[in-house]
Amino acid sequence: MSQTRTASATYTTTDIENVVRRVKADLAMIADSTGAWTPQQAADYAHDVEVLAKAGYLAWVDVTLLQHGIELKAARFDVDTDAGTLSTSRPGGVLWPRVAGAELRIVISYTKAYTNAAREAMRSKLKIGWTTSYADTSHSSLSSSGGRNYVSSTYGMQRRDWAA
């Protein structure tokens, strides 16, 4: 017996804004607690996350705290356009340590819809000059440490956390 499932997008731009607002709060907390980004840098990254999400081009965002190149903490926000069964969480749980030699790395992944033409059309709307990254975002040296769900209607981002 086969089973067929149909999903339809039942979310609005406002739903995306509601979800991204929580991601923005996390990015601001990470920046503030580590001191590795200025508030303006965190705001610029959050701006681009929102612009890409609204256009349907964002697949995930990965933020990693490194100390002299060694991973200490990480969070990954996976876009979920069928998140209606998830319950939403409050932002937080990302008061990361302030360490000497700290660096925050942010890597984003795009959906297949982000073609070269789309990239050109988006260039003037983004604040960051994004470049190709070959960074390992598997966080294999860290242990899973929970996460949170940010949901509005059927649009969501599932945050997974890792720690040393």
Secondary structure, DSSP 8 states (H G I E B T S, - for coil): ------------HHHHHHHHHHHHHHHHHHHHHH-SS-HHHHHHHHHHHHHHHHTT-EEEEEEEEEETTEEEEEEEEEEETT-TTS----S--------TTEEEEEEEEE-TT--HHHHHHHGGG-SS---------S-TTSEEEEEEEEEETTEEEEEEEEE-
